[in-house]
């Protein structure tokens, strides 16, 4: 059963991934909306630093950057 916190964590991970892709695409409107959502999530109780570092590290490994 999904708790609200687990749902929020999954949504946060999705936002991080989407933000990463849209930074590459440079779609300003969508990137702005994603950043706004990300800021709202961050304000509402979750420290995302470790999640963000883990995601960036795994992305760098997949793309051959170490």
Protein Blocks (a to p, Z undefined) as FASTA:
>chain_A
ZZfklmmmmmmmmmmmmmmmmmmnopaklmmmmmmmmmmmmmnopafklmmmmmmmmmmm
mnopZZ
